[in-house]
Amino acid sequence: MLMEINPAAAKRAREEIQGATRRFMWMLTPGRISQRWLGCRELSLLRWNKVIVFKIMPDCLFVLAFLDARQDFDAIDLTEK
């Protein structure tokens, strides 16, 4: 499948993703508790069909995955090895 390059859409996606991750700084508990991955939280970017999976650490947020919402999440293992 050939995909066309769309700089305007790429710029909008980048701006929305950056805006969502900047909001992490202002939220006490950003996103929602993950029902899929123990100890993780999820933030959905509905317009772009993306999900950011992260953990809240003592001094930072640790992003584990940036996923396409159409993926089979049951097949994704985010456990620590």
KAWOGI-V500501 format. One record per helix or strand of 3 or more residues. SS is the DSSP state (helix for helix, strand for strand). FROM is the first residue (numbers start at 1). LEN is the number of residues. If there is no record, write none. Layout:
ss=SS from=FROM len=LEN
ss=SS from=FROM len=LEN
This chain:
ss=helix from=7 len=20
ss=strand from=41 len=5
ss=helix from=46 len=3
ss=strand from=50 len=7
ss=strand from=61 len=8
ss=helix from=73 len=3
